[in-house]
Amino acid sequence: MDCKDAERMIPLFLEDNLDNQELQEFLRHVNGCADCKEELTIQFLINVGMKRLEEGNAFNLTGELEQKLQDAGHKMRIRTSLQWAAVILQALVMLAIGLLIAIAFFMQ
């Protein structure tokens, strides 16, 4: 992923609208690219900061952005684990079906 792609994905990240692969690539790039992390910080400060100012609530936007990045990484790891679990479960089901077919064939 290049910087242009990452910058295009910032609004999608802020709205939690990235699929697992996009999220993984985005996080990898942003965590390794100071320019894109700065752009993410600016857009986060503008989008979330304006809302907080309008609401009159106290806030720590830098901390909130770091928490959002950590939460996104955690969400990505959970999604990946669930995808692997689904693949393993499908393999086990196919194995069980194969065994049932073999048993039925040999019982004839």
Long-range contacts (C-beta under 8 A, 24 or more apart in sequence): 1-25, 1-26, 1-28, 1-29, 2-29, 3-29, 3-33, 3-35, 3-36, 5-29, 6-30, 6-33, 6-36, 6-39, 7-36, 7-39, 10-36, 10-39, 10-40, 10-43, 11-43, 13-40, 13-72, 14-43, 14-44, 14-47, 14-48, 14-68, 16-72, 20-76, 20-79, 20-80, 20-83, 23-72, 23-75, 23-76, 24-76, 24-80, 27-69, 27-72, 27-73, 27-76, 30-69, 31-69, 40-65, 41-65, 44-68
